[in-house]
Amino acid sequence: DEWFSRGKKLPEDAGADMVDFPKRTTPAKGYELLFQPEVIRIYISLLKESKTPAILEASAGAIQNLCAGSWTYGRYIRSALRQEKGLSAIADLLTNDSERVVKAASGALRNLAVDARNKELIGKHAIPNLVKNLPGGQQTPAKNLPEDTVVSILNTINEVIVDNLEAAKKLRETQGIEKLVLINKSGNRSEREVRAAALVLQTVWGYKELRKPLEKEGWKKSDFQVNLSNASRSQGGNSFDDSTL
């Protein structure tokens, strides 16, 4: 909670903590009740206190949807989640035994990372758990999450490391490159997973500051390019990117 509630103020985002709900002249009613300040606190309380996977998934999913897009309430909620120390509660769900909870938490973090200060904090403290949920690597037991969840995690990682060099460094430090290249080249992952992993790798390679350290570790430019020739053609479920729902 402590480290997620603070963060370096960015010059271009100096007013982030001053976002307020629009002034109301009448009481909230109907669907408006879903995104009032007191309700956001209830979502956070549920995330921190509940042990029921369905409640955790639903709460994280509600936050994911409310934080989507550039609407006024979405901007406020992204900031409010940080102020109310909710980021750490969502990040903690990445270690949950339920893959549906992990997917919902990943999606919520992706939309929360649209806020520049949230992105900084998520990159610093949530990247390790995001990487742990990816298949492959030296971990025991190995993660074997469904395609949709893996794609969601990869998209979240990419959202966090874009314009965030420190998060890209953290990804490299936590076995992330090895896992991403394995997804890209192993031949047993779906096309959606390969494309999502390749997008992250391309974002990493885009940082010139990281190229020499990566090359010293034995990586080549070709490791950071999409490789669909060996991708599995077994497409599961939906082919869309569920960035909001």
C-alpha positions in Angstrom: 0.0 0.0 0.0 2.7 2.4 1.0 4.8 2.2 -2.2 1.7 2.2 -4.5 0.2 5.3 -2.8 3.2 7.5 -3.7 5.1 8.2 -6.9 7.4 10.8 -8.4 5.4 13.7 -9.7 5.8 14.0 -13.5 5.8 17.5 -14.9 3.4 16.6 -17.7 1.0 15.1 -15.1 1.3 17.6 -12.3 -2.4 17.9 -11.8 -3.1 14.2 -11.6 -4.0 14.2 -8.0 -6.4 17.2 -8.4 -8.9 15.3 -10.6 -12.4 15.7 -9.1 -15.8 14.3 -9.9 -18.0 16.7 -11.7 -20.0 18.8 -9.3 -23.5 17.4 -8.8 -26.7 19.4 -8.5 -28.8 16.3 -7.9 -28.2 13.0 -6.1 -26.6 10.2 -8.2 -29.2 7.7 -9.4 -29.4 4.7 -11.7 -26.1 3.6 -13.4 -24.4 6.8 -12.0 -24.3 5.0 -8.6 -21.7 2.6 -10.1 -18.9 5.2 -10.2 -19.3 7.5 -7.3 -16.4 8.0 -4.8 -18.0 6.0 -2.0 -18.6 3.0 -4.4 -14.9 3.1 -5.6 -13.9 2.6 -1.9 -16.3 -0.4 -1.7 -14.6 -2.0 -4.7 -11.2 -1.5 -3.1 -12.5 -2.9 0.2 -13.8 -6.0 -1.6 -10.5 -6.5 -3.3 -8.6 -6.3 0.0 -11.0 -8.3 2.2 -12.7 -10.9 0.1 -11.4 -14.4 -0.4 -14.1 -15.4 -2.9 -12.7 -15.7 -6.5 -16.0 -14.6 -8.1 -16.1 -11.4 -6.0 -12.5 -10.6 -6.7 -12.9 -11.2 -10.4 -16.1 -9.1 -10.5 -14.6 -6.2 -8.5 -11.4 -6.1 -10.6 -13.5 -6.3 -13.7 -15.7 -3.4 -12.6 -12.6 -1.3 -12.1 -11.2 -2.4 -15.4 -14.4 -1.2 -17.2 -14.7 2.1 -15.2 -11.0 3.0 -16.0 -11.4 2.4 -19.7 -11.2 5.3 -22.1 -10.8 9.0 -21.6 -14.1 9.9 -20.1 -14.1 12.2 -17.1 -15.0 9.6 -14.5 -12.4 7.2 -16.0 -9.7 9.8 -15.4 -10.9 10.4 -11.9 -11.1 6.7 -11.0 -7.6 6.0 -12.2 -6.3 8.7 -9.9 -8.6 7.8 -7.1 -7.5 4.2 -7.1 -4.0 5.4 -6.5 -5.0 7.8 -3.8 -7.1 5.2 -2.0 -4.2 2.7 -2.1 -6.1 0.3 -4.4 -3.3 -0.3 -6.9 -1.5 -2.7 -4.5 -4.7 -4.6 -3.9 -5.2 -5.2 -7.6 -1.5 -6.1 -8.1 -1.7 -8.7 -5.3 -4.4 -10.5 -7.3 -1.8 -11.5 -9.9 -0.7 -14.2 -7.4 -4.2 -15.6 -7.0 -4.8 -19.3 -7.7 -7.8 -18.5 -9.9 -6.8 -17.7 -13.5 -10.0 -15.7 -14.0 -9.0 -13.4 -11.1 -5.5 -13.1 -12.6 -7.0 -12.1 -16.0 -9.3 -9.5 -14.4 -6.5 -8.0 -12.4 -4.3 -7.8 -15.4 -7.0 -6.0 -17.4 -7.6 -3.6 -14.6 -3.9 -2.8 -14.3 -3.7 -2.2 -18.1 -6.4 0.4 -18.0 -5.0 2.0 -14.8 -1.6 2.3 -16.5 -3.1 4.9 -18.8 -2.4 7.3 -15.9 1.2 8.3 -16.1 1.9 8.0 -12.4 0.0 4.8 -12.1 2.2 3.5 -15.0 5.3 4.4 -13.1 4.2 2.5 -10.0 2.8 -0.5 -11.7 6.0 -0.8 -13.8 8.1 -0.7 -10.6 6.2 -3.1 -8.5 3.8 -5.3 -10.6 6.0 -6.3 -13.5 7.6 -9.3 -11.6 4.2 -10.8 -10.8 3.0 -10.2 -14.4 6.1 -12.0 -15.7 5.6 -14.9 -13.3 2.3 -15.6 -14.9 3.8 -16.0 -18.4 4.5 -19.6 -19.6 8.0 -21.0 -19.7 11.2 -20.0 -17.9 12.8 -21.7 -14.9 9.8 -21.4 -12.5 8.4 -24.5 -10.8 5.6 -25.4 -11.2 5.3 -23.9 -14.7 2.3 -21.6 -15.3 -0.2 -23.0 -17.9 -2.8 -20.3 -18.2 -5.3 -20.2 -21.0 -4.6 -18.2 -24.2 -6.9 -15.3 -23.3 -5.2 -14.8 -20.0 -1.7 -14.9 -21.4 -2.6 -12.4 -24.1 -4.2 -10.1 -21.5 -1.0 -10.2 -19.4 1.2 -9.5 -22.4 -1.0 -6.6 -23.4 -0.8 -5.2 -19.9 3.0 -5.5 -19.9 3.2 -3.7 -23.1 1.0 -0.9 -21.9 3.1 -0.5 -18.8 6.5 -0.4 -20.6 5.6 2.0 -23.4 7.2 5.3 -22.6 8.5 3.8 -19.4 12.2 2.8 -19.6 12.4 1.8 -15.9 9.6 -0.7 -16.4 11.4 -2.1 -19.5 14.5 -2.5 -17.4 12.5 -4.3 -14.7 11.1 -6.6 -17.3 14.6 -7.6 -18.4 15.7 -8.1 -14.8 12.8 -10.5 -14.0 13.4 -13.2 -16.7 10.8 -11.4 -18.9 12.9 -11.4 -22.1 13.6 -15.1 -21.9 9.9 -15.9 -21.5 8.8 -13.5 -24.3 11.3 -15.0 -26.8 10.2 -18.5 -25.8 6.6 -17.6 -26.6 7.7 -16.0 -29.9 9.8 -18.9 -31.1 8.8 -22.1 -29.3 6.2 -23.1 -31.9 3.6 -24.3 -29.4 1.9 -21.0 -28.6 -1.1 -19.5 -30.6 -0.8 -16.8 -33.1 -2.4 -14.3 -30.8 0.1 -15.1 -28.0 3.0 -14.8 -30.5 1.8 -11.4 -31.8 1.3 -10.1 -28.3 4.7 -11.3 -27.2 6.4 -9.8 -30.3 4.7 -6.5 -29.6 6.3 -6.4 -26.2 9.7 -7.4 -27.6 9.5 -4.7 -30.2 8.7 -2.1 -27.5 11.8 -3.3 -25.5 14.1 -3.2 -28.6 12.8 0.4 -29.3 14.8 1.5 -26.2 18.3 2.2 -27.5 19.6 2.3 -24.0 18.8 -1.4 -23.6 20.2 -2.7 -26.8 23.9 -3.0 -25.7 23.0 -4.7 -22.4 20.7 -7.1 -24.2 23.4 -7.9 -26.8 25.9 -8.6 -24.1 23.5 -11.2 -22.7 23.4 -12.9 -26.1 20.2 -11.6 -27.6 20.0 -10.5 -31.2 17.8 -8.1 -33.1 16.0 -11.1 -34.7 14.9 -12.3 -31.3 12.8 -9.1 -31.0 10.9 -9.5 -34.2 7.6 -11.4 -34.8 7.9 -15.0 -35.7 4.6 -16.4 -36.9 6.1 -19.3 -39.0 6.0 -21.7 -36.1 2.9 -20.3 -34.3 0.2 -22.8 -33.4 -2.9 -22.3 -35.5 -5.3 -23.5 -32.7 -7.2 -20.4 -32.0 -9.2 -20.6 -28.8 -12.3 -18.5 -28.0 -12.6 -15.0 -29.3 -10.0 -13.4 -31.6 -10.7 -9.9 -30.3 -8.6 -8.0 -27.8 -10.9 -7.4 -24.8 -9.2 -4.3 -23.6 -12.3 -3.1 -21.7 -14.6 -6.0 -20.9 
